[in-house]
Amino acid sequence: MDIVVDDGDQFAANSLMRWLSRDREVRGEAAVTMVAHGAADEMGGLEVINVVLTQAASLLNLVLAFEAWRGSRAEHPAITITINKQSVTLVQGTAEEMRRKIQALITTAGDSETGSKVP
């Protein structure tokens, strides 16, 4: 799955990447990397966070880590998660509401990155 901080703030994207990489629960259950988005020759191209979950159950830890990161910031940017060209934008809500939205996206997109569909 790819995660983009919607305001285009690369500093915020880098901050979220560092947060997810340092979160013990996420780090143990997901591969988190920053990848270029768009053509390789584009100047100032946007980078996105790529997350590959080792198991569908680790989704909750990803949502909790995102909520903790978002709560630590003065501004609460929305993020868009894209799986197999289908997206969901998380603006606000409880961790459970966000988990349900991501779970629905994974189910709809048939996420091959988790190795299974979330029940």
Secondary structure as GFF3:
##gff-version 3
##sequence-region A 1 119
A	DSSP	beta_strand	2	5	.	.	.	ID=ss1
A	DSSP	alpha_helix	10	22	.	.	.	ID=ss2
A	DSSP	alpha_helix	24	29	.	.	.	ID=ss3
A	DSSP	beta_strand	30	36	.	.	.	ID=ss4
A	DSSP	beta_strand	47	53	.	.	.	ID=ss5
A	DSSP	three_ten_helix	56	58	.	.	.	ID=ss6
A	DSSP	alpha_helix	59	71	.	.	.	ID=ss7
A	DSSP	beta_strand	79	83	.	.	.	ID=ss8
A	DSSP	beta_strand	86	90	.	.	.	ID=ss9
A	DSSP	alpha_helix	95	109	.	.	.	ID=ss10
###
